[in-house]
Each structure stands twice: as structure tokens, then as C-alpha cells.
Amino acid sequence: MSLKELQPQLLALSPEEKAQAIELLAQSLSNSWRGVTKIPDVVGGDACVAGTRIPVWGLINYRRLGADDAQILAAFPQLTAADLRNAWAYAQAFPDEIEIAIRDNENA
């Protein structure tokens, strides 16, 4: 999708949504994701919730299996709602990476 095609959708966003879009773009440009880390020796270098060994792809997989945020938070009491928001934003920005990680771990 080109910027020209995206422009009407961006302009239609609410001020709060525009702020979120700016934050997402800034994170993407700096390759720095709040609350998500990628460390080579931790979970094979997969994107994880910061300070944990919980991979983003695993949380996405829980969602696909029908779990909602409340159920995920109950299963992982060390996580917060903000952790999930950060994981969802990361997964949305890097869907191909997440799909590859899910596929690789299904075959492991």
C-alpha cells in the first residue's frame, strides 16, 4: 500500500488513533519496541515480552486458539495488560516474523 492510498485512512483516524499510529511508526523506524525485546540467547532470539521468556508468537498462538486477553493474563500472571498491548502492536508490525516463528515452533 502506498502513502497516497493510506493518506485518507490516516486522516480519518481519531486524535488518539493518530497518536498511536505515530508511536507505531516511530518504533518501527528505530526498531525499538516498548516492552518487547529480542536477545540472541533468549528463546532463540525470538521477540519476547521484555523481562520474560514469553515469546510474542506464543501469545499470538494463544489468541488463535480462542483465548482472550483476560485468559492470557490469567495463564501468565507476570504479564500486564500493557505487556499484551505491546505484544499485539509488535505482532501487527511484523506479521511475517510471527508467522515464521509459529510455523517453526509447530514443527519443533
JOTADA-V965565 format. One record per residue. N is the residue number from 1. RES is the residue in three letters. PSI is psi as a letter, one per 20 degrees, with the letter a starting at -180 (NA if undefined). OMEGA is omega in whole degrees, 0 to 359 (NA if undefined). D_CENTER is the distance of its C-alpha to the mean C-alpha in Angstrom with 1 decimal. Layout:
BEGIN
n->N res->RES psi->PSI omega->OMEGA d_center->D_CENTER
n->N res->RES psi->PSI omega->OMEGA d_center->D_CENTER
END
This chain:
BEGIN
n->1 res->MET psi->p omega->180 d_center->20.6
n->2 res->SER psi->r omega->178 d_center->22.7
n->3 res->LEU psi->h omega->179 d_center->22.6
n->4 res->LYS psi->h omega->178 d_center->25.8
n->5 res->GLU psi->h omega->183 d_center->24.3
n->6 res->LEU psi->h omega->186 d_center->21.3
n->7 res->GLN psi->g omega->180 d_center->23.6
n->8 res->PRO psi->h omega->179 d_center->24.9
n->9 res->GLN psi->g omega->179 d_center->21.6
n->10 res->LEU psi->g omega->181 d_center->20.5
n->11 res->LEU psi->h omega->180 d_center->23.9
n->12 res->ALA psi->i omega->181 d_center->23.7
n->13 res->LEU psi->q omega->174 d_center->20.7
n->14 res->SER psi->r omega->177 d_center->21.7
n->15 res->PRO psi->h omega->179 d_center->21.9
n->16 res->GLU psi->g omega->179 d_center->19.0
n->17 res->GLU psi->h omega->177 d_center->16.8
n->18 res->LYS psi->g omega->178 d_center->18.2
n->19 res->ALA psi->g omega->178 d_center->17.3
n->20 res->GLN psi->h omega->179 d_center->13.6
n->21 res->ALA psi->g omega->178 d_center->13.9
n->22 res->ILE psi->g omega->179 d_center->15.8
n->23 res->GLU psi->g omega->179 d_center->13.3
n->24 res->LEU psi->g omega->180 d_center->10.5
n->25 res->LEU psi->g omega->179 d_center->13.4
n->26 res->ALA psi->g omega->178 d_center->14.6
n->27 res->GLN psi->g omega->181 d_center->11.5
n->28 res->SER psi->g omega->180 d_center->11.5
n->29 res->LEU psi->h omega->182 d_center->15.3
n->30 res->SER psi->i omega->184 d_center->15.4
n->31 res->ASN psi->k omega->179 d_center->12.6
n->32 res->SER psi->o omega->185 d_center->12.0
n->33 res->TRP psi->o omega->180 d_center->8.7
n->34 res->ARG psi->p omega->175 d_center->9.9
n->35 res->GLY psi->j omega->179 d_center->9.4
n->36 res->VAL psi->p omega->179 d_center->7.8
n->37 res->THR psi->q omega->174 d_center->10.7
n->38 res->LYS psi->o omega->182 d_center->12.1
n->39 res->ILE psi->p omega->186 d_center->15.7
n->40 res->PRO psi->h omega->184 d_center->18.1
n->41 res->ASP psi->j omega->180 d_center->19.9
n->42 res->VAL psi->o omega->179 d_center->17.1
n->43 res->VAL psi->l omega->177 d_center->15.9
n->44 res->GLY psi->j omega->180 d_center->17.2
n->45 res->GLY psi->j omega->178 d_center->15.0
n->46 res->ASP psi->q omega->176 d_center->11.7
n->47 res->ALA psi->p omega->181 d_center->8.5
n->48 res->CYS psi->q omega->170 d_center->9.2
n->49 res->VAL psi->p omega->184 d_center->9.0
n->50 res->ALA psi->p omega->178 d_center->11.7
n->51 res->GLY psi->j omega->180 d_center->15.1
n->52 res->THR psi->r omega->172 d_center->14.5
n->53 res->ARG psi->k omega->181 d_center->14.6
n->54 res->ILE psi->o omega->183 d_center->12.0
n->55 res->PRO psi->q omega->178 d_center->9.8
n->56 res->VAL psi->g omega->181 d_center->6.2
n->57 res->TRP psi->h omega->179 d_center->8.3
n->58 res->GLY psi->h omega->178 d_center->10.8
n->59 res->LEU psi->h omega->177 d_center->9.0
n->60 res->ILE psi->h omega->179 d_center->8.2
n->61 res->ASN psi->g omega->176 d_center->11.9
n->62 res->TYR psi->g omega->179 d_center->13.1
n->63 res->ARG psi->g omega->181 d_center->12.1
n->64 res->ARG psi->h omega->178 d_center->13.9
n->65 res->LEU psi->j omega->174 d_center->16.8
n->66 res->GLY psi->j omega->180 d_center->17.2
n->67 res->ALA psi->p omega->173 d_center->15.9
n->68 res->ASP psi->r omega->184 d_center->14.9
n->69 res->ASP psi->g omega->181 d_center->13.3
n->70 res->ALA psi->g omega->179 d_center->16.7
n->71 res->GLN psi->h omega->178 d_center->17.4
n->72 res->ILE psi->g omega->179 d_center->14.3
n->73 res->LEU psi->h omega->177 d_center->15.3
n->74 res->ALA psi->h omega->180 d_center->18.8
n->75 res->ALA psi->h omega->181 d_center->18.0
n->76 res->PHE psi->m omega->186 d_center->16.2
n->77 res->PRO psi->i omega->178 d_center->18.4
n->78 res->GLN psi->i omega->180 d_center->17.2
n->79 res->LEU psi->q omega->176 d_center->13.8
n->80 res->THR psi->r omega->176 d_center->13.9
n->81 res->ALA psi->h omega->178 d_center->12.6
n->82 res->ALA psi->h omega->177 d_center->11.1
n->83 res->ASP psi->g omega->180 d_center->9.2
n->84 res->LEU psi->g omega->178 d_center->7.7
n->85 res->ARG psi->g omega->179 d_center->7.2
n->86 res->ASN psi->g omega->179 d_center->5.5
n->87 res->ALA psi->g omega->180 d_center->3.1
n->88 res->TRP psi->g omega->179 d_center->3.4
n->89 res->ALA psi->g omega->179 d_center->3.9
n->90 res->TYR psi->g omega->181 d_center->2.6
n->91 res->ALA psi->h omega->179 d_center->3.2
n->92 res->GLN psi->h omega->181 d_center->5.7
n->93 res->ALA psi->h omega->184 d_center->6.9
n->94 res->PHE psi->l omega->184 d_center->7.5
n->95 res->PRO psi->h omega->181 d_center->8.6
n->96 res->ASP psi->g omega->178 d_center->11.7
n->97 res->GLU psi->g omega->181 d_center->10.4
n->98 res->ILE psi->g omega->180 d_center->8.7
n->99 res->GLU psi->g omega->179 d_center->11.9
n->100 res->ILE psi->g omega->180 d_center->14.1
n->101 res->ALA psi->g omega->179 d_center->12.8
n->102 res->ILE psi->g omega->180 d_center->13.4
n->103 res->ARG psi->g omega->180 d_center->16.7
n->104 res->ASP psi->h omega->182 d_center->17.8
n->105 res->ASN psi->h omega->173 d_center->17.3
n->106 res->GLU psi->h omega->182 d_center->19.1
n->107 res->ASN psi->i omega->183 d_center->22.0
n->108 res->ALA psi->NA omega->NA d_center->22.2
END
